Amino acid sequence: MAILKNIPKVDKVLECEGIKSLLAAYPRPLVVNAVRSSLEALRAAALRGELGVEAFAERSVVERITRELETVNAPKLKRLVNGTGVVVHTNLGRSPLAESVGKALNEAAFGYSNLEFDLDKGERGSRYSHVESIICELTGAEAALVVNNNAAAVLLALSSLAPGKEVVVSRGELVEIGGSFRIPDVMRQSGAVLKEVGATNRTHPRDYADAINQETALLLKVHCSNFAVVGFTAEVSAAELVGLGLEHSLPVMADVGSGNLVELTGLLGCHEPTVQEFVRAGVDVITFSGDKLLGGPQAGIIVGKTSLLAPMKKHPLLRAVRIDKLTLAALEGTLRIYRDERRALKEIPTLRMLTASPAVLSRTAKAMLRRLRRGIPATVRLSLTEGFSQVGGGALPLLELPTTLIAVKVNDMPAQDIEATLRGCPVPVIGRIYKGTFLLDPRTILSDDLPPLIAALQALGTCQAQE
Ligand SMILES: *Cc1c(COP(=O)(O)O)cnc(C)c1O
């Protein structure tokens, strides 16, 4: 094809003025790669017959290479605007941290710390000691241990409590969490033997009792995080399981998933058990996540009886699943807020968003609409509509939280195109499509999100204007 003759050679391109300035700003191999891939893209587009001769002008080629370099060099993990209304969105980084956590996080990150140094004794200390007392204070537990995430907490606890022995679990609680965490698989990995009892919808205390034998090491309860069994159901409560455990001298463990520390029933009109409830019921070992309802960083928290946690603190697996110092700083900062529950409900974004009332959300949506309208072209039409948000993160899967949504329309642009354009912005905006309309939920839009949201809606108006 004659048009291919217009494609310049790599060496030639590297010598032109526009590229020289790129070479001054970026490492040479990065620039060379960008030149090569841009020329290849140019060639492919030319072969498809998509390009006119003007695409081969030096200025257009340099522009193409500059864009390519900017894309390659931009951070891949980036901030975005969560307009989905799913508060604990696992794909979007679960819980944003409370602002007051920033200071502790910064200090741990940019300076030295007493991470593993006992300042009283002047000798080696334990990284696990810093948050143990506050976790015990908040939950009422005797002892606590923190690890990388809840999956690690469950693995460590099972490996420590029941290697080669049987663990009794209800068939209705053999949960799979997104991202391939499945109770039976974790059990196998830990070396414990799964002993399923009961039926999918109903399990009775006698099912556990009948399954207990010489090989039994543990009775396990797992929170049905992301699903609900409705209809003709029966489950054995934590308290009943503790009774059985006492009768047979067996420890009881609960993987409670979300790690809720605040009684939310009055605020949500729906009961999500608290960690404290399980402690009070006498459960021996309880594990939960740090970044679900707790609203902290990714972490796994184990609380329970001192005698059962002591071997976990010495287990070889602990090193492999240990918590890092930044997480520890953020976790301690978050837990400190919980000392004052009212403060926690206000300052911890996950709790604040979750418990925002319909009236507050309606006001927020109206105010947001006014702000947005001032900054965007008239082609982008915004309106308000009633709808629902979700908790997400494996808690209260059936709960629909009333909210006021912002519908985004641009002439006859299909909702799919609106979604893709906003997702492709420098600060991407993620929403959802319901019955052919693109929707943003103010519940999960943070106050710092407004400038990038305006920028994204402006881009949407511009791209429509070009079509
Ligand atoms: C979310 C969840 C897990 C996994 O926790 P991570 O912190 O994501 O590792 C385990 N068990 C239950 C019941 C959960 O809800």
The ligand as an ORCA input file, in Angstrom:
! r2SCAN-3c Opt
* xyz 0 1
  C     -15.253    -10.651     53.113
  C     -15.224    -11.922     53.848
  C     -14.043    -12.682     53.929
  C     -12.786    -12.241     53.262
  O     -12.278    -11.098     53.880
  P     -11.082    -10.267     53.212
  O     -10.787     -9.216     54.221
  O     -11.605     -9.751     51.915
  O      -9.950    -11.208     53.024
  C     -14.084    -13.854     54.641
  N     -15.204    -14.280     55.239
  C     -16.359    -13.590     55.187
  C     -17.570    -14.136     55.874
  C     -16.410    -12.378     54.501
  O     -17.540    -11.669     54.434
*
